[in-house]
Amino acid sequence: MPQTPVRNFYRSDPLLGHLLHRSLGAEALQVVEPTLDAYGALCAGPFDREAWTADRLRRPLLLAFDARGRPVNQVLLHPGFLETLHRSCRMGIVAINYRPEVLGRRLPYTATYGMAYLLGHCDVGARCILSLTGGTALVVSKYAPPPLRERFLPALTSTGERSIAFGGTFFTERQGGSDLGANATTARYEDGVWRLYGEKWFCSNPGAEAALVTARPEGAPEGVRGLALFLLPKACEDGSPNRYTIRRLKDKVGTITVPTGEILLEGAEAHLIAGPGEGIRAAMEAVNFSRLDVAIGSLGMLQRALLEATAFAQGRIAFGRRVVDFPMVRETLLDLAADHAAGMALAFRALQAFDAVHFFGEGDPLLMRLLAHLAKYRASEVAVEGTVRAMQVMGGDAYVEESPLARLVRDALVMPIWEGTSNVQAWQVVRLIVDKKAHGPLLEEAREVLRRLPPTLQKEGEAVAGEMEGLERAIAMAADGGWGEAHARHLTDYLADVVSAALLLDLAGTGPLGRRLTALARWFLARRLRPGARRTPQAWALHPGPFWEEVAGP
């Protein structure tokens, strides 16, 4: 069983504490910090051990029918995995956003995401289910009619004083995937009850006590605007099992501990949350909640990989030298550390925007959406690359299941897929830029950051400002729909690099952490934005279409 290189993931990460202080303020951080400290110790100790055990010894088990052939739709989880879920809820990972009595005051969602980041170090499967529960709670609290909210929200936000309900989101279907407009599940109003008919294809936590489900009411238009959003309970109000079948659990490459299933809705009783027109908007609230959780969880995975690789390199002797003394190894570790710090700066800016909209009710929804796509895109990509590179630092010792790197690499692979692939994120970024001009406030904010940098960082600020001019030229070129769609990933990477660089420079300063962040900011700029490091937009000009037709032709 692997041992963590530190005893407390919160105490070992001063950047997390610094960002939480900036985002929450001193008073709110003082309220939640004892919980974060205790949670950091759990994630570096028992939660990590239980995650390894559950991953190695027992996958989720589907009990579809009882001995007499009656449907039960029960998903059995490893007891240690269940304890991680329940203990997290008892500590308030969902409740602190809604119930002031848990810690003495309601806290912004950033506090919950801080806990999710710590859990990402050790158990991305449990983090997924808790994220689904948080997203379900958000939508129920914001959109559900009062009777429905009063029935379900207390269980979704329970800290153990009542039975804890875990949430789910059943959106994707076989024919559409991320294209929710292709949903074929129908909703019929029969005898005063909404009933759902259809198939859901990739349902994380199919055993959820309450799941959000998209469906098209009879007579509603095609496309996403015809979708309504429903809450699907596992059991009907009279206690009988609801009318749906978990057909099977997926046999996945990674995230083995979290069950993912296919569900056949056979007249399942459901409660309307938002009708056509508003349904997709409400559903996207849950998706954006999860996108940010994927971003912050990915960075937790990257930080764990960096911790493991650094500890190994500092203690391992090869060819008469410590591994960490080889320049190529130092370059790798610096790359990982810089990507992590820049990703954290971007993700926490996205969390700030999310809280402005959903907690304080005064933010810019378009900016929030843009930042959610951007943070998820960048963090999930660097998690995949970073865990693999950390494994290479450690060599064969990391390529066995006794090492946490093996599970980190497997689990990281799904991060760019969850809640929309990286291509989907980039496409949405370009649509928000071209159609909604959502980037304007973000770039103006970056300019303001660069204007107030101290003289010691003037050269770095000028470099980022110069790249911002190139970025704006690329954005102007994206107005050509064919060019923008073909080069959406180039443009998204460019935007992420420029904004992350500005935000990271804003964190640089004095003191041990400030000096470390200054060095990482300079390394990030040298690697991502130095002359010649980035191909100019003119170099993107080739459209892949004609080449693909030649390559794929008969």
C-alpha positions in Angstrom: 0.0 0.0 0.0 1.6 3.4 -1.0 2.6 5.9 1.6 2.1 9.6 1.0 5.3 11.8 1.1 3.5 14.3 3.4 1.1 13.9 6.3 -1.2 16.7 5.4 -2.0 17.9 1.9 -3.3 21.2 3.2 -0.3 22.1 5.3 2.1 21.1 2.6 0.5 23.5 0.0 1.0 27.1 1.0 -0.3 28.2 -2.5 -3.7 26.8 -1.7 -3.9 28.7 1.6 -2.8 31.9 -0.1 -5.4 31.6 -2.9 -8.1 30.8 -0.4 -7.2 33.8 1.7 -7.3 36.0 -1.4 -10.6 34.5 -2.5 -12.5 34.1 0.7 -11.0 36.8 2.9 -9.4 36.4 6.3 -12.6 36.0 8.3 -14.1 33.3 6.1 -10.8 31.4 5.9 -10.5 31.4 9.6 -13.9 29.8 9.8 -13.2 27.0 7.4 -9.4 26.5 7.9 -9.8 24.0 10.8 -12.0 21.8 8.5 -9.5 22.1 5.6 -6.6 21.2 7.9 -8.4 18.1 9.3 -9.5 17.2 5.7 -6.0 17.5 4.4 -4.8 15.0 7.0 -7.6 12.6 6.1 -6.8 12.8 2.4 -3.1 12.1 3.1 -3.9 9.3 5.4 -7.1 7.1 5.6 -8.8 8.4 2.5 -5.7 7.7 0.4 -5.4 4.1 1.8 -9.1 3.4 1.3 -8.9 4.7 -2.3 -6.0 2.4 -3.1 -7.8 -0.6 -1.5 -11.1 0.1 -3.3 -9.3 0.5 -6.6 -7.4 -2.7 -6.2 -9.8 -5.0 -4.5 -13.4 -4.3 -5.4 -15.0 -2.5 -8.2 -18.6 -1.3 -7.8 -21.0 -4.2 -8.1 -24.4 -3.9 -9.7 -27.2 -5.8 -8.0 -29.9 -5.3 -10.6 -32.5 -7.8 -9.3 -33.2 -9.7 -6.1 -33.4 -13.5 -5.8 -37.0 -13.4 -7.1 -36.2 -11.4 -10.2 -37.6 -8.1 -8.9 -35.6 -5.0 -9.9 -33.6 -3.4 -7.1 -31.1 -1.2 -9.0 -28.6 -1.3 -6.2 -24.9 -0.4 -6.7 -22.7 -1.8 -4.0 -19.6 0.3 -3.2 -16.5 -0.6 -1.2 -17.1 0.2 2.5 -14.0 2.3 2.7 -15.0 4.3 -0.3 -18.4 4.8 1.2 -16.8 6.0 4.4 -14.8 8.7 2.5 -18.1 9.9 0.9 -20.0 10.0 4.2 -17.2 11.5 6.3 -16.7 14.2 3.6 -20.4 15.1 3.9 -20.3 15.0 7.7 -17.5 17.6 7.5 -19.7 19.8 5.3 -18.3 19.5 1.8 -21.7 20.2 0.4 -23.6 21.7 3.4 -21.3 24.7 4.1 -22.6 26.5 1.0 -26.2 26.3 2.2 -26.5 25.8 6.0 -25.0 28.5 8.2 -25.3 26.3 11.3 -22.6 23.8 10.1 -19.7 26.2 10.6 -21.4 29.3 11.9 -22.0 31.0 8.6 -22.6 30.1 5.0 -19.5 29.9 2.9 -18.9 30.5 -0.8 -18.4 27.6 -3.1 -14.7 28.2 -3.2 -14.4 26.7 0.3 -16.0 23.5 -1.0 -13.7 23.5 -4.0 -10.8 23.8 -1.6 -11.8 20.5 -0.1 -12.4 19.0 -3.5 -8.8 19.9 -4.5 -7.5 18.1 -1.4 -9.5 15.0 -2.2 -8.2 15.1 -5.8 -4.8 14.2 -4.4 -6.1 10.8 -3.4 -9.5 9.8 -4.6 -10.9 11.3 -7.8 -13.8 8.8 -7.8 -15.2 10.0 -4.5 -14.6 13.6 -5.6 -16.8 12.9 -8.7 -19.8 11.7 -6.6 -19.5 14.6 -4.2 -19.3 17.0 -7.2 -22.4 15.5 -8.6 -24.1 15.9 -5.3 -23.0 19.5 -5.1 -24.2 20.3 -8.6 -27.6 18.6 -7.9 -27.9 20.6 -4.7 -27.1 23.9 -6.5 -29.8 23.3 -9.2 -32.4 22.1 -6.6 -31.7 25.1 -4.4 -31.9 27.6 -7.3 -34.6 26.2 -9.6 -36.8 23.6 -7.9 -40.3 24.6 -6.8 -40.4 25.1 -3.0 -42.1 21.8 -2.1 -39.5 19.9 -4.2 -36.6 21.9 -2.7 -37.9 21.2 0.9 -38.1 17.5 0.2 -34.7 16.9 -1.4 -32.3 19.7 -0.4 -32.0 18.7 3.3 -30.8 15.2 2.3 -28.4 16.4 -0.4 -26.8 18.8 2.2 -27.0 16.5 5.2 -24.0 16.2 7.5 -25.4 13.0 9.0 -28.3 14.3 11.1 -30.5 12.6 8.5 -29.8 10.1 5.8 -27.4 11.5 3.3 -28.5 11.6 -0.4 -26.0 11.5 -3.2 -26.7 13.2 -6.5 -26.2 12.4 -10.1 -26.6 13.9 -13.6 -28.0 11.7 -16.3 -27.7 13.8 -19.4 -25.7 12.0 -22.1 -27.2 9.5 -24.6 -25.8 7.0 -27.0 -26.5 9.0 -30.1 -25.3 12.4 -28.9 -22.7 12.4 -26.1 -21.9 16.1 -25.4 -24.5 17.1 -28.0 -27.5 17.3 -25.6 -29.6 18.7 -28.4 -29.7 15.1 -29.8 -31.4 13.8 -26.6 -34.2 11.4 -27.5 -35.5 10.7 -24.0 -39.2 11.8 -23.8 -41.2 13.1 -20.9 -45.0 12.5 -20.7 -47.4 13.9 -18.2 -49.6 11.0 -17.2 -52.3 11.0 -14.5 -50.8 14.1 -12.9 -47.2 12.7 -12.9 -44.3 13.3 -15.2 -42.8 10.0 -16.5 -39.6 9.6 -18.5 -39.0 7.1 -21.3 -35.6 6.5 -22.9 -32.0 5.5 -22.5 -29.2 7.4 -20.7 -25.7 6.2 -21.8 -22.9 7.5 -19.5 -24.3 8.1 -16.0 -21.8 8.6 -13.2 -23.2 7.4 -9.9 -26.2 5.6 -11.4 -27.3 4.6 -7.9 -27.9 8.2 -6.9 -30.7 8.9 -4.5 -31.6 11.9 -6.6 -30.4 12.6 -10.1 -30.9 15.5 -12.6 -32.2 14.2 -16.0 -32.7 15.9 -19.3 -35.8 14.9 -21.3 -37.9 16.3 -24.1 -41.6 16.8 -23.2 -44.0 15.6 -25.9 -44.5 18.4 -28.4 -41.4 20.3 -27.4 -39.1 21.5 -30.2 -36.0 19.7 -31.3 -32.6 20.8 -30.1 -31.4 22.0 -26.7 -34.2 24.5 -26.4 -36.8 21.7 -26.3 -35.2 20.0 -23.3 -36.7 20.2 -19.8 -34.8 19.3 -16.6 -36.2 16.8 -14.1 -35.3 15.4 -10.8 -35.3 11.6 -10.8 -35.7 10.0 -7.3 -34.4 6.5 -6.8 -37.5 5.7 -4.9 -41.1 7.0 -5.4 -42.8 8.9 -2.7 -44.5 5.8 -1.4 -41.1 4.1 -1.0 -41.4 1.8 -4.0 -38.5 1.5 -6.5 -38.8 4.0 -9.4 -39.4 2.5 -12.8 -35.9 2.5 -14.4 -33.2 -0.2 -14.8 -29.5 0.2 -14.4 -28.6 -2.0 -17.4 -24.9 -2.4 -16.7 -21.9 -0.7 -15.2 -19.2 0.4 -17.6 -15.8 -1.3 -17.5 -13.5 1.7 -17.6 -9.8 2.4 -18.0 -9.7 4.5 -14.8 -11.8 6.1 -12.0 -12.7 2.5 -11.2 -14.1 3.3 -7.8 -16.9 5.5 -9.1 -19.7 3.6 -10.8 -20.7 4.6 -14.3 -23.8 3.0 -15.8 -26.3 2.8 -18.6 -29.9 3.5 -17.5 -33.2 2.5 -19.2 -36.0 4.8 -18.2 -39.3 2.8 -18.4 -41.9 5.4 -17.3 -39.8 6.6 -14.3 -41.6 9.1 -12.1 -39.8 12.4 -12.2 -40.3 16.0 -10.9 -40.1 19.0 -13.3 -37.5 21.5 -12.3 -37.4 23.6 -15.5 -39.4 23.4 -18.7 -38.2 23.8 -22.3 -36.2 26.9 -22.8 -35.1 27.0 -19.1 -34.3 23.3 -18.9 -30.9 23.5 -20.7 -29.9 26.6 -18.8 -30.6 24.9 -15.4 -28.8 21.7 -16.6 -25.7 23.8 -17.5 -25.5 25.2 -14.0 -24.8 21.6 -12.8 -22.4 21.0 -15.7 -20.4 24.2 -14.9 -20.3 23.3 -11.3 -18.7 19.9 -12.3 -16.4 21.5 -14.8 -14.8 23.6 -12.1 -14.6 20.6 -9.9 -12.8 18.7 -12.7 -10.4 21.6 -13.0 -9.6 21.8 -9.3 -9.5 18.0 -9.0 -7.1 17.8 -11.9 -4.8 20.2 -10.2 -5.0 18.2 -7.0 -3.9 15.1 -9.0 -1.0 17.1 -10.6 0.1 18.4 -7.2 0.1 14.8 -5.8 2.2 13.6 -8.8 4.6 16.5 -8.3 4.9 15.7 -4.6 5.7 12.0 -5.4 8.1 12.8 -8.2 10.0 15.4 -6.1 10.3 13.2 -3.1 11.6 10.3 -5.2 14.1 12.5 -7.1 15.4 14.0 -3.9 16.0 10.6 -2.3 17.1 8.4 -5.2 20.8 8.0 -6.1 21.6 7.1 -9.7 25.0 7.2 -11.5 26.5 8.6 -8.3 24.2 11.6 -8.1 20.8 12.4 -6.7 18.2 12.2 -9.4 17.0 15.7 -8.7 20.5 17.0 -9.5 20.2 16.1 -13.2 19.2 19.2 -15.2 16.6 17.3 -17.3 14.8 16.1 -14.1 14.9 19.6 -12.7 13.4 20.9 -16.0 10.6 18.4 -15.7 9.8 19.2 -12.1 9.8 23.0 -12.9 7.5 22.4 -15.8 5.0 20.5 -13.6 5.3 23.1 -10.8 4.8 26.0 -13.2 1.8 24.4 -14.9 0.3 23.7 -11.4 0.8 27.2 -10.2 -0.6 28.8 -13.4 -3.5 26.4 -13.4 -4.3 27.2 -9.8 -4.2 31.0 -10.5 -6.6 30.5 -13.5 -8.9 28.0 -11.6 -9.3 30.2 -8.6 -10.1 33.2 -10.8 -12.8 31.0 -12.3 -14.1 30.0 -8.8 -14.2 33.7 -7.9 -16.4 34.3 -11.0 -18.6 31.3 -10.1 -19.1 32.6 -6.5 -19.9 36.1 -7.9 -22.8 34.6 -9.9 -24.1 31.8 -7.7 -23.2 32.8 -4.1 -23.3 36.6 -4.2 -25.7 37.0 -7.1 -23.8 39.9 -8.7 -21.4 38.4 -11.2 -21.1 38.2 -15.0 -22.6 34.9 -16.2 -20.8 35.0 -19.6 -17.4 35.6 -17.9 -18.1 32.8 -15.5 -18.9 30.4 -18.4 -15.8 31.4 -20.3 -13.5 30.9 -17.3 -15.1 27.5 -16.4 -14.4 26.3 -20.0 -10.9 27.7 -19.9 -9.9 26.4 -16.5 -11.3 22.9 -17.1 -9.6 22.8 -20.5 -6.2 23.8 -19.2 -6.2 21.9 -15.9 -7.4 18.6 -17.3 -4.8 18.7 -20.1 -1.8 19.4 -17.8 -3.0 16.7 -15.4 -2.7 14.1 -18.1 0.7 15.3 -19.3 2.0 16.0 -15.8 1.1 12.6 -14.2 2.8 10.8 -17.1 5.9 13.0 -16.8 6.0 12.5 -13.1 5.9 8.7 -13.7 8.9 9.1 -16.0 10.9 10.8 -13.3 10.3 7.8 -11.1 10.8 5.2 -13.7 9.7 1.6 -13.2 8.9 2.1 -9.5 6.0 4.3 -10.6 4.8 1.8 -13.2 3.4 -0.7 -10.7 0.0 -0.6 -8.9 1.7 -0.3 -5.5 2.7 3.2 -6.6 0.0 6.0 -6.5 1.3 7.2 -9.9 -0.3 4.2 -11.7 -3.8 5.2 -10.5 -3.1 8.9 -11.0 -2.2 8.3 -14.6 -5.2 6.0 -15.3 -7.6 8.4 -13.5 -6.2 11.5 -15.1 -7.2 10.2 -18.6 -10.9 10.9 -18.0 -10.4 14.5 -16.9 -10.3 16.0 -20.4 -13.4 13.9 -21.2 -15.7 14.6 -18.2 -18.2 17.3 -18.8 -17.2 17.8 -22.4 -13.9 16.9 -24.1 -11.2 19.4 -24.6 -12.4 19.9 -28.2 -15.8 20.8 -26.8 -14.4 23.2 -24.3 -12.3 24.9 -27.0 -15.3 25.2 -29.3 -17.4 26.8 -26.6 -14.6 29.2 -25.8 -14.5 30.4 -29.4 -18.3 30.7 -29.5 -18.3 32.8 -26.4 -15.5 35.0 -27.8 -17.0 35.5 -31.3 -20.7 35.5 -30.5 -20.8 37.0 -27.0 -17.5 39.0 -26.7 -17.1 37.3 -23.3 -13.3 37.8 -23.3 -13.4 41.6 -23.1 -13.7 41.9 -19.3 -11.1 39.2 -18.8 -8.5 40.8 -21.1 -9.1 44.2 -19.5 -8.6 42.6 -16.1 -5.3 41.1 -17.3 -4.2 44.5 -18.6 -4.9 46.1 -15.2 -2.9 43.4 -13.5 0.1 44.1 -15.8 -0.2 47.8 -15.2 0.2 47.5 -11.4 3.2 45.0 -11.5 6.2 46.2 -9.5 9.4 47.4 -11.4 11.1 44.1 -10.7 8.5 42.4 -12.9 8.2 45.1 -15.6 10.1 43.0 -18.2 7.8 40.1 -17.7 4.7 42.3 -17.8 5.8 43.8 -21.1 6.3 40.3 -22.6 2.8 39.3 -21.6 1.4 42.6 -22.9 3.1 42.0 -26.2 1.5 38.5 -26.4 -1.9 40.0 -25.6 -1.6 42.0 -28.8 -1.0 38.8 -30.7 -3.9 37.2 -29.0 -6.2 40.0 -30.0 -5.2 39.6 -33.6 -5.9 35.9 -33.4 -9.3 36.7 -31.8 -10.1 39.0 -34.7 -9.2 36.2 -37.2 -11.6 33.9 -35.3 -14.5 35.9 -36.5 -14.1 34.0 -39.7 -16.2 31.0 -38.6 -14.2 28.4 -40.6 -10.9 29.6 -39.3 -12.0 30.0 -35.7 -13.6 26.5 -35.6 -10.5 24.9 -37.2 -8.1 26.5 -34.8 -10.2 26.6 -31.6 -7.7 24.7 -29.6 -4.8 27.0 -30.7 -6.8 30.0 -29.7 -7.9 28.5 -26.4 -4.4 27.6 -25.5 -3.2 31.1 -26.4 -5.9 32.7 -24.2 -5.2 30.3 -21.3 -1.4 31.1 -21.5 -1.8 34.8 -21.6 -4.4 35.0 -18.8 -2.6 32.5 -16.7 0.7 34.3 -17.0 -0.9 37.6 -15.9 -2.7 36.0 -13.0 0.5 34.2 -11.9 2.5 37.4 -12.1 -0.1 39.0 -9.9 0.6 36.3 -7.2 4.4 36.9 -7.4 6.0 38.8 -4.5 8.3 38.6 -1.6 8.7 36.0 1.2 9.3 32.3 0.6 6.0 31.8 -1.3 6.2 35.0 -3.2 9.8 34.3 -4.4 8.8 30.8 -5.4 5.8 32.1 -7.4 8.0 34.7 -9.0 10.4 32.0 -10.2 7.6 29.8 -11.4 6.0 32.8 -13.3 9.3 33.5 -15.1 9.7 29.8 -15.9 6.1 29.6 -17.2 6.7 32.7 -19.4 9.9 31.3 -20.7 8.3 28.0 -21.6 5.0 29.1 -22.9 5.3 32.7 -24.2 9.0 33.3 -25.1 9.7 34.4 -28.7 9.5 31.3 -30.8 7.7 29.2 -28.1 4.3 29.9 -29.6 3.5 29.7 -33.3 1.9 32.8 -34.5 -1.8 32.8 -35.6 -0.5 33.1 -39.2 1.2 29.8 -38.7 -2.2 28.2 -37.8 -3.6 29.2 -41.1 -3.7 25.8 -42.7 -7.1 24.3 -42.5 -7.1 20.6 -41.8 -10.0 19.9 -44.2 -8.2 19.4 -47.5 -5.4 17.4 -45.9 -7.8 15.1 -44.1 -9.7 14.5 -47.3 -6.5 13.4 -49.0 -5.4 11.2 -46.1 -8.8 9.6 -45.4 -9.7 9.2 -49.1 -9.9 5.8 -50.9 
